[in-house]
Amino acid sequence: MRIKADFDLCEANGVCVGIAPEFFDLDEDDYLVILAEDVPADKVDEVRQAVAGCPKSALRLE
């Protein structure tokens, strides 16, 4: 699975960072950074929670 983001929707609230910090971060300008697009099988549940927690629905898994 791969993480995809709609950066036009993202408000960089950081919810995803709090849930899955090894996959998401905010840069010094508070823009979302996807640290790893490919999600290993043992981390899918964690990333699904981060995607579901996005208040702007800017994240998805493909």
N, C-alpha and C positions, 0 to 999 in steps of 0.2 A: 504494500500500500504506500501511497505517496500523499504528502500534505500539499494542499494547494490553498492559496490565499487570494482573496479579492482585496487588493490594497486600496481600491477606491472606497470600499465599505469600512475597512479597518479604521478604528479610532484609537488604536494602541492603548486600550484599557488595561492590558496586561493580565487578564484573567488566565489566558493560555499559559503565560509565563509562570504563574503561580501553580498551575496544575502539572505542567510538563516542561520544566525548565531546561531539560537537555535537548528539547526540540525547538523552543521558542525563546526569544529574548527581545528586549527593546534597546535600540542603539542610543547614542548620546543625544540625539534629536527626538527621542521618543517615537521612533518608527519601528514597526515590527520587523524582526529578522527571523527567518526560519533557519535554524542551525543545521537541521538534517531533514531533508524532504522524504527520504525513504524510511519507513517505519518497520522495524523488525517485529516479527510475530509476537514476541513476549512483551512488547510495548504498545500494542494496538489499543488495548482497553484504556490505558492512560491517555493516549492521544485522542481517542474518541471522546473521553470526558472533556478534554481541553476544547475540542471542536464544538461539542454540545454546549459548553459554557460560554462560548463567544457571544457577547450581548448584541453584536451587529450581524451575526451569521456570516462572518467574512471568511471562515475557514471551512474546508471540506477534505474528505479523504477520497482518493480515487484508487 
